[in-house]
Amino acid sequence: MRKQCVNEKKPSYESIVKEWQNRKIEDMEDLEIALSNFRILFAYNSNRIENPATTYHDTREIFENGRLQNYTGDLRTVFELQNQKESMQFIMKKIVERHPLDEGLVKEIHKRLMKGCYDQTRYDKGERPGSYKLHDYVVGDEVGVSSEDVSEEIEELCNEVNSYQGKDILTAAAFFYLSFESIHPFADGNGRVGRTLLNYYLMVHGYPPTIIYDEDKRDYYMALAIFDKTGKIDGFIAFLKEQTVKTWTRKTNRPSLRDIQE
């Protein structure tokens, strides 16, 4: 048996893109096959970035069996994972249809991802999944745009990326994501929605989706902070390339040791 060279070169981002495009994804069946090992790890990592109580085991149980046995944790975590599963099914249909980004899609994804997950404080303020924020919320050093400006900002952002005719799809996707998070259109769930929309845009344009790993969230937050303070996007693009290579070269359908121990 051939021993793998310790210094063997990893595939490049460009080779990962080429391999994805060679799959010739044309219908729902093709997409389900392409994402068969991706969905669970994406849902686990995207949810865990926001909720440390998320475990790989629970995520897998929800995706494969639709329920959890002998679960004693917070029910909100269960709702979040079930919502991740249902949202993934929803966007896959839209991806096959090549549905453009628009306010209706943004709100529908938020509604599905955050169903049953708003805390009582936000709910008492009138906030609802699937609706833009009614009040302003502090996020780090920022509050996003004012609630009354959200609709206009999201519409303009969607129109801008939809009209993009260039070939640098990753840059357009990164610009959309960073702008979306800066707008911060919802009272809660912006990170989950943004990561889902990032992958939606990539896949609609024939590019592989990426997992932003919870273990790398420090670098992730740093790239977001740099954009917020300087408007520079290069760092986040480099981060996305690294995460995409990691997504598609790590042994598929196999969690890390850290995942298993939790």
C-alpha positions as CSV (number, residue, x, y, z in Angstrom):
1,M,0.0,0.0,0.0
2,R,1.4,3.4,-1.0
3,K,2.2,5.7,1.9
4,Q,0.9,9.2,1.6
5,C,3.6,11.7,1.6
6,V,3.4,14.0,4.6
7,N,4.1,17.0,2.4
8,E,1.7,16.0,-0.4
9,K,0.2,19.2,-1.8
10,K,-3.4,19.9,-1.1
11,P,-5.8,20.5,-4.0
12,S,-6.2,24.2,-4.9
13,Y,-9.4,26.1,-4.6
14,E,-9.5,26.3,-8.4
15,S,-9.3,22.5,-8.7
16,I,-12.1,22.1,-6.2
17,V,-14.3,24.4,-8.3
18,K,-13.4,22.5,-11.5
19,E,-14.3,19.2,-9.9
20,W,-17.6,20.6,-8.7
21,Q,-18.5,22.0,-12.1
22,N,-17.6,18.6,-13.8
23,R,-20.4,17.0,-11.8
24,K,-22.9,18.6,-14.3
25,I,-25.6,19.2,-11.7
26,E,-28.9,19.7,-13.6
27,D,-31.7,18.4,-11.4
28,M,-32.7,17.7,-7.8
29,E,-31.3,14.1,-7.9
30,D,-27.9,15.4,-9.0
31,L,-27.8,18.0,-6.3
32,E,-28.9,15.5,-3.6
33,I,-26.0,13.3,-4.5
34,A,-23.5,16.2,-4.6
35,L,-24.6,17.4,-1.1
36,S,-25.2,14.0,0.5
37,N,-22.2,14.2,2.8
38,F,-22.2,18.0,3.0
39,R,-25.5,18.8,4.6
40,I,-25.0,17.4,8.0
41,L,-21.6,18.9,8.5
42,F,-22.8,22.3,7.2
43,A,-25.8,22.3,9.5
44,Y,-23.7,21.2,12.5
45,N,-21.0,23.9,12.1
46,S,-23.3,26.7,11.1
47,N,-25.6,26.1,14.1
48,R,-22.7,25.5,16.5
49,I,-21.1,28.9,15.7
50,E,-24.3,30.4,17.2
51,N,-25.2,27.7,19.7
52,P,-22.4,25.8,21.5
53,A,-24.9,23.2,22.7
54,T,-25.1,21.8,19.2
55,T,-23.5,18.4,18.8
56,Y,-22.6,16.4,15.7
57,H,-24.5,13.4,17.0
58,D,-27.8,15.3,17.5
59,T,-27.4,16.9,14.1
60,R,-26.9,13.6,12.4
61,E,-29.9,12.0,14.2
62,I,-32.2,14.8,13.1
63,F,-31.0,14.6,9.5
64,E,-31.1,10.8,9.2
65,N,-34.0,9.9,11.6
66,G,-36.0,13.2,12.0
67,R,-35.9,12.9,15.8
68,L,-33.8,12.5,18.9
69,Q,-34.0,9.7,21.4
70,N,-33.5,10.3,25.1
71,Y,-32.7,14.0,24.6
72,T,-32.5,16.1,27.7
73,G,-31.1,19.4,26.4
74,D,-32.7,22.7,25.4
75,L,-35.6,22.2,23.0
76,R,-34.5,25.3,21.1
77,T,-31.5,23.3,19.9
78,V,-33.7,20.6,18.5
79,F,-35.9,23.2,16.7
80,E,-32.7,24.8,15.2
81,L,-31.5,21.5,13.8
82,Q,-34.8,20.5,12.5
83,N,-35.1,24.0,10.8
84,Q,-31.6,23.5,9.3
85,K,-32.8,20.2,7.7
86,E,-36.0,21.7,6.3
87,S,-34.3,24.9,5.1
88,M,-31.7,22.8,3.2
89,Q,-34.5,20.9,1.4
90,F,-36.1,24.2,0.5
91,I,-33.1,25.9,-0.9
92,M,-32.1,22.9,-2.9
93,K,-35.3,23.1,-4.9
94,K,-34.7,26.8,-5.5
95,I,-31.1,26.2,-6.6
96,V,-32.3,23.8,-9.2
97,E,-34.8,26.4,-10.4
98,R,-32.0,29.0,-10.5
99,H,-34.2,31.4,-8.5
100,P,-32.5,34.8,-8.1
101,L,-31.8,36.4,-4.8
102,D,-34.7,38.6,-3.7
103,E,-36.4,39.8,-0.5
104,G,-39.0,37.1,-0.7
105,L,-36.3,34.4,-0.7
106,V,-34.3,36.0,2.1
107,K,-37.4,36.3,4.3
108,E,-38.5,32.7,3.6
109,I,-35.1,31.2,4.5
110,H,-35.1,33.2,7.7
111,K,-38.6,32.1,8.5
112,R,-37.7,28.4,8.0
113,L,-34.4,28.7,9.9
114,M,-35.7,30.5,12.9
115,K,-39.2,29.0,13.2
116,G,-39.9,28.5,17.0
117,C,-36.5,29.9,17.9
118,Y,-37.1,33.6,18.9
119,D,-36.7,34.2,22.6
120,Q,-39.6,35.7,24.6
121,T,-38.0,39.2,24.8
122,R,-37.8,39.6,21.1
123,Y,-41.2,38.0,20.6
124,D,-42.7,40.5,23.1
125,K,-41.2,43.3,21.0
126,G,-43.2,42.1,18.0
127,E,-40.2,40.4,16.2
128,R,-41.1,37.4,14.1
129,P,-39.2,34.8,12.0
130,G,-39.5,35.8,8.4
131,S,-39.9,39.5,9.1
132,Y,-37.3,42.2,9.1
133,K,-36.3,43.6,12.5
134,L,-38.6,46.2,14.1
135,H,-35.9,47.5,16.5
136,D,-32.2,48.0,16.3
137,Y,-29.8,45.5,18.0
138,V,-26.2,45.9,18.9
139,V,-23.9,43.4,17.2
140,G,-20.3,43.8,18.4
141,D,-19.6,47.5,17.8
142,E,-22.3,47.9,15.2
143,V,-26.1,47.9,15.1
144,G,-26.5,47.4,11.4
145,V,-28.7,49.7,9.4
146,S,-31.8,51.3,10.9
147,S,-34.8,49.0,10.9
148,E,-36.7,51.4,8.6
149,D,-33.9,51.1,6.0
150,V,-33.6,47.3,5.9
151,S,-36.0,46.6,3.1
152,E,-34.4,49.1,0.7
153,E,-30.9,48.0,1.6
154,I,-31.6,44.3,1.0
155,E,-33.5,45.0,-2.2
156,E,-30.5,47.1,-3.5
157,L,-28.0,44.4,-2.5
158,C,-29.9,41.6,-4.2
159,N,-30.3,43.7,-7.4
160,E,-26.6,44.5,-7.3
161,V,-25.4,40.9,-7.1
162,N,-28.1,39.6,-9.5
163,S,-26.9,42.0,-12.1
164,Y,-23.3,41.1,-11.8
165,Q,-22.0,39.7,-15.1
166,G,-18.4,39.1,-14.2
167,K,-16.7,35.8,-13.7
168,D,-15.4,36.2,-10.2
169,I,-18.4,34.5,-8.5
170,L,-16.5,34.0,-5.2
171,T,-15.9,37.7,-4.8
172,A,-19.5,38.5,-5.6
173,A,-20.6,35.9,-3.1
174,A,-18.3,37.3,-0.4
175,F,-19.5,40.9,-1.1
176,F,-23.1,39.8,-0.7
177,Y,-22.4,37.9,2.5
178,L,-20.4,40.7,4.2
179,S,-22.9,43.4,3.1
180,F,-25.8,41.2,4.3
181,E,-24.2,40.9,7.8
182,S,-23.5,44.6,7.9
183,I,-27.1,45.4,7.2
184,H,-28.1,42.9,9.9
185,P,-31.7,42.7,8.7
186,F,-33.3,40.5,11.3
187,A,-33.6,40.6,15.1
188,D,-31.9,37.2,15.4
189,G,-30.5,34.5,13.1
190,N,-28.5,36.7,10.7
191,G,-25.4,34.5,10.8
192,R,-27.3,31.3,10.0
193,V,-29.3,33.0,7.2
194,G,-26.2,34.7,5.8
195,R,-24.2,31.5,5.6
196,T,-27.1,29.7,3.9
197,L,-27.5,32.5,1.3
198,L,-23.8,32.6,0.7
199,N,-23.9,28.9,-0.4
200,Y,-27.1,29.5,-2.2
201,Y,-25.5,32.1,-4.4
202,L,-22.5,30.0,-5.0
203,M,-24.4,26.9,-6.1
204,V,-26.8,28.8,-8.3
205,H,-23.8,30.1,-10.2
206,G,-22.1,26.7,-10.4
207,Y,-19.7,27.0,-7.6
208,P,-19.2,24.6,-4.6
209,P,-20.7,25.5,-1.3
210,T,-18.5,25.8,1.8
211,I,-18.6,25.0,5.4
212,I,-17.4,27.7,7.8
213,Y,-16.1,25.5,10.5
214,D,-16.8,26.3,14.1
215,E,-13.2,25.5,15.0
216,D,-12.2,28.3,12.7
217,K,-14.7,30.9,13.9
218,R,-12.0,33.1,15.4
219,D,-10.5,33.7,12.0
220,Y,-14.1,34.0,10.6
221,Y,-15.0,36.8,13.1
222,M,-11.7,38.5,12.4
223,A,-12.4,38.7,8.7
224,L,-15.8,40.1,9.4
225,A,-14.4,42.7,11.7
226,I,-11.8,43.8,9.2
227,F,-14.5,44.3,6.6
228,D,-16.6,46.3,9.0
229,K,-13.7,48.6,9.9
230,T,-11.9,49.0,6.6
231,G,-14.2,47.8,3.9
232,K,-11.5,45.4,2.7
233,I,-12.8,42.1,1.3
234,D,-9.6,40.2,0.4
235,G,-9.1,38.6,3.8
236,F,-12.6,37.1,3.8
237,I,-12.2,35.8,0.2
238,A,-8.9,34.1,1.2
239,F,-10.7,32.6,4.3
240,L,-13.5,31.3,2.1
241,K,-11.1,29.6,-0.3
242,E,-9.4,27.9,2.7
243,Q,-12.7,26.7,4.1
244,T,-13.9,25.4,0.7
245,V,-10.7,23.4,0.2
246,K,-11.1,22.0,3.8
247,T,-14.8,21.3,3.1
248,W,-14.1,19.2,0.0
249,T,-10.8,17.5,1.0
250,R,-11.6,16.5,4.5
251,K,-12.9,12.9,4.5
252,T,-16.5,13.3,3.7
253,N,-19.2,12.2,6.2
254,R,-16.6,11.9,8.9
255,P,-16.6,14.4,11.8
256,S,-13.4,15.5,13.6
257,L,-12.3,13.9,16.9
258,R,-13.6,17.1,18.6
259,D,-17.0,16.5,17.1
260,I,-17.2,12.9,18.3
261,Q,-16.1,13.8,21.9
262,E,-19.0,16.3,22.3
